[in-house]
Amino acid sequence: MLDKTDWAHLIPHAGTMCLLDAVVSWDKTTIHAISANHMHADHPLRGEHGLHALHLAEYGAQAMAVHGALLARSQGIETVRHGQLVSLRDVTLTEEYIDALGGHLDIYTECLYSDDSGSQYAFRVEHDGRLLAHGRTAAMHSRIDSTL
């Protein structure tokens, strides 16, 4: 298991917006992360009525970022790579609000495609073995142009 202190400096999400607590396992194409901050009253995405399940897509997107960062680190690259979430597809939610769920969330992602310009992942989020959300995310990686 990799604690947040091992990889948080490799992703652009900081402070309370770094939603994942630890990486349980990962390999070349997949990652399994956990988080228990969905219950926090001061969650940065929490609204007037609680933490809406739609925000589980952000958990999936952050797992995607951590996966990419761990892959890069395995190749000797330890710099933050900024990107932008550009698409959510086929998202299904089985709950409306998730902040009342005790324990931790399990976040799973699988890389469907990745190159220097961006990546696409399938994600699913479970609580106590029950599916809460699944879908696909796509991100475009920021391009750094030294001539600008």
Secondary structure as GFF3:
##gff-version 3
##sequence-region A 1 148
A	DSSP	beta_strand	2	3	.	.	.	ID=ss1
A	DSSP	alpha_helix	4	7	.	.	.	ID=ss2
A	DSSP	three_ten_helix	8	10	.	.	.	ID=ss3
A	DSSP	three_ten_helix	15	17	.	.	.	ID=ss4
A	DSSP	beta_strand	22	26	.	.	.	ID=ss5
A	DSSP	beta_strand	30	35	.	.	.	ID=ss6
A	DSSP	three_ten_helix	37	39	.	.	.	ID=ss7
A	DSSP	three_ten_helix	53	55	.	.	.	ID=ss8
A	DSSP	alpha_helix	56	74	.	.	.	ID=ss9
A	DSSP	beta_strand	83	93	.	.	.	ID=ss10
A	DSSP	beta_strand	105	115	.	.	.	ID=ss11
A	DSSP	beta_strand	118	127	.	.	.	ID=ss12
A	DSSP	beta_strand	130	141	.	.	.	ID=ss13
###
